[in-house]
Amino acid sequence: MAQLKGRGVGSTVSYYVNDHIGIPQELLDEDGNVVWSAIYRAYGHTEMQAGICQPLRLQGQYADEESGLHYNRYRYYNPLAGRYISQDPISIRFEYL
């Protein structure tokens, strides 16, 4: 997987290094230098080790910088508490059952 920033001459490409289940571990620049890395703790809390902001976290999660929560398409997850803070949409609408 790769990340493209910008267009034309000034654009940069970064490459994700994922673990065996698809969780981003490092982000490399075009020369192979590590520009982002993280250590994942219990429940998905990350400790950033290097560099730039990169929002992808555990599978299907997108980190929201402002709130510190992770977004999973339909609800928010708190990686420090290890809990979702919003209700599962399937339990709200019974026609999904």
Contact map, one row per residue, 1 for C-alpha under 8 A:
1110000000000011000000000000000000000000000000000000000000000000000000000000000000000000000000000
1111000000001111000000000000000000000000000000000000000000000000000000000000000000000000000000000
1111100000001111000000000000000000000000000000000000000000000000000000000000000000000000000000000
0111110000111100000000000000000000000000000000000000000000000000000000000000000000000000000000000
0011111000111000000000000000000000000000000000000000000000000000000000000000000000000000000000000
0001111101110000000000000000000000000000000000000000000000000000000000000000000000000000000000000
0000111111100000000000000000000000000000000000000000000000000000000000000000000000000000000000000
0000011111100000000000000000000000000000000000000000000000000000000000000000000000000000000000000
0000001111100000000000000000000000000000000000000000000000000000000000000000000000000000000000000
0000011111110000000000000000000000000000000000000000000000000000000000000000000000000000000000000
0001111111111000000000000000000000000000000000000000000000000000000000000000000000000000000000000
0001110001111100000000000000110000000000000000000000000000000000000000000000000000000000000000000
0111100000111110000000000000110000000000000000000000000000000000000000000000000000000000000000000
0111000000011111000000000011110000000000000000000000000000000000000000000000000000000000000000000
1110000000001111100000000011110000000000000000000000000000000000000000000000000000000000000000000
1110000000000111110000011111000000000000000000000000000000000000000000000000000000000000000000000
0000000000000011111000011111000000000000000000000000000000000000000000000000000000000000000000000
0000000000000001111111111100000000000000000000000000000000000000000000000000000000000000000000000
0000000000000000111111111000000000000000000000000000000000000000000000000000000000000000000000000
0000000000000000011111100000000000000000000000000000000000000000000000000000000000000000000000000
0000000000000000011111100000000000000000000000000000000000000000000000000000000000000000000000000
0000000000000000011111110000000000000000000000000000000001100000000000000000000000000000000000000
0000000000000000011111111000000000000000000000000000000011100000000000000000000000000000000000000
0000000000000001111001111110000000000000000000000000000111000000000000000000000000000000000000000
0000000000000001111000111110000000001110000000000000000000000000000000000000000000000000000000000
0000000000000001110000011111000001111100000000000000000000000000000000000000000000000000000000000
0000000000000111100000011111100001111000000000000000000000000000000000000000000000000000000000000
0000000000000111100000000111111111110000000000000000000000000000000000000000000000000000000000000
0000000000011110000000000011111111100000000000000000000000000000000000000000000000000000000000000
0000000000011110000000000001111110000000000000000000000000000000000000000000000000000000000000000
0000000000000000000000000001111110000000000000000000000000000000000000000000000000000000000000000
0000000000000000000000000001111111000000000000000000000000000000000000000000000000000000000000000
0000000000000000000000000001111111100000000000000000000000000000000000000000000000000000000000000
0000000000000000000000000111100111111000000000000100000000000000000000000000000000000000000000000
0000000000000000000000000111100011111000000000000111000000000000000000000000000000000000000000000
0000000000000000000000000111000001111100000000011111110000000000000000000000000000000000000000000
0000000000000000000000001110000001111110000000011110000000000000000000000000000000000000000000000
0000000000000000000000001100000000011111000001111100000000000000000000000000000000000000000000000
0000000000000000000000001000000000001111100001111000000000000000000000000000000000000000000000000
0000000000000000000000000000000000000111110111100000000000000000000000000000000000000000000000000
0000000000000000000000000000000000000011111111100000000000000000000000000000000000000000000000000
0000000000000000000000000000000000000001111110000000000000000000000000000000000001000000000000000
0000000000000000000000000000000000000000111110000000000000000000000000000000001111000000000000000
0000000000000000000000000000000000000001111111000000000011000000000000000000001101000000000000000
0000000000000000000000000000000000000001111111100000000000000000000000000000001100000000000000000
0000000000000000000000000000000000000111100111110000000000000000000000000000000000000000000000000
0000000000000000000000000000000000000111100011111000000000000000000000000000000000000000000000000
0000000000000000000000000000000000011110000001111110000000000000000000000000000000000000000000000
0000000000000000000000000000000000011110000000111110000000000000000000000000000000000000000000000
0000000000000000000000000000000001111100000000011111000000000000000000000000000000000000000000000
0000000000000000000000000000000000111000000000011111100000000000000000000000000000000000000000000
0000000000000000000000000000000000110000000000000111110000000000000000000000000000000000000000000
0000000000000000000000000000000000010000000000000011111000000000000000000000000000000000000000000
0000000000000000000000000000000000010000000000000001111100000000000000000000000000000000000000000
0000000000000000000000000000000000000000000000000000111110000111000000000000000000000000000000000
0000000000000000000000010000000000000000000000000000011111011110000000000000000000000000000000000
0000000000000000000000110000000000000000000100000000001111111110000001000000000000000000000000000
0000000000000000000001110000000000000000000100000000000111111100000000000000000000000000000000000
0000000000000000000001100000000000000000000000000000000011111000000000000000000000000000000000000
0000000000000000000000000000000000000000000000000000000111111100000000011000000000000000000000000
0000000000000000000000000000000000000000000000000000000111111110000001111000000000000000000000000
0000000000000000000000000000000000000000000000000000001111011111000001110000000000000000000000000
0000000000000000000000000000000000000000000000000000001110001111100111100000000000000000000000000
0000000000000000000000000000000000000000000000000000001000000111111111100000000000000000000000000
0000000000000000000000000000000000000000000000000000000000000011111110000000000000000000000000000
0000000000000000000000000000000000000000000000000000000000000001111100000000000000000000000000000
0000000000000000000000000000000000000000000000000000000000000001111110000000000000000000000000000
0000000000000000000000000000000000000000000000000000000000000011111111000000010000000000000000000
0000000000000000000000000000000000000000000000000000000000000011101111100001111000000000000000000
0000000000000000000000000000000000000000000000000000000010001111000111110001111000000000000000000
0000000000000000000000000000000000000000000000000000000000001111000011111111100000000000000000000
0000000000000000000000000000000000000000000000000000000000011100000001111111100000000000000000000
0000000000000000000000000000000000000000000000000000000000011000000000111110000000000000000000000
0000000000000000000000000000000000000000000000000000000000000000000000111111000000000001100000000
0000000000000000000000000000000000000000000000000000000000000000000000111111100000011111100000000
0000000000000000000000000000000000000000000000000000000000000000000011110111110000011100000000000
0000000000000000000000000000000000000000000000000000000000000000000011110011111001111100000000000
0000000000000000000000000000000000000000000000000000000000000000000111000001111111111000000000000
0000000000000000000000000000000000000000001110000000000000000000000011000000111111100000000000000
0000000000000000000000000000000000000000001110000000000000000000000000000000011111000000000000000
0000000000000000000000000000000000000000001000000000000000000000000000000000011111100000000000000
0000000000000000000000000000000000000000011100000000000000000000000000000000111111110000000000000
0000000000000000000000000000000000000000000000000000000000000000000000000000111011111000000000000
0000000000000000000000000000000000000000000000000000000000000000000000000011110001111110000000000
0000000000000000000000000000000000000000000000000000000000000000000000000011110000111110000000000
0000000000000000000000000000000000000000000000000000000000000000000000000011100000011111000000000
0000000000000000000000000000000000000000000000000000000000000000000000000010000000011111101100000
0000000000000000000000000000000000000000000000000000000000000000000000000110000000000111111100000
0000000000000000000000000000000000000000000000000000000000000000000000000110000000000011111110000
0000000000000000000000000000000000000000000000000000000000000000000000000000000000000001111111011
0000000000000000000000000000000000000000000000000000000000000000000000000000000000000011111111000
0000000000000000000000000000000000000000000000000000000000000000000000000000000000000011111111000
0000000000000000000000000000000000000000000000000000000000000000000000000000000000000000111111110
0000000000000000000000000000000000000000000000000000000000000000000000000000000000000000011111111
0000000000000000000000000000000000000000000000000000000000000000000000000000000000000000000011111
0000000000000000000000000000000000000000000000000000000000000000000000000000000000000000010011111
0000000000000000000000000000000000000000000000000000000000000000000000000000000000000000010001111
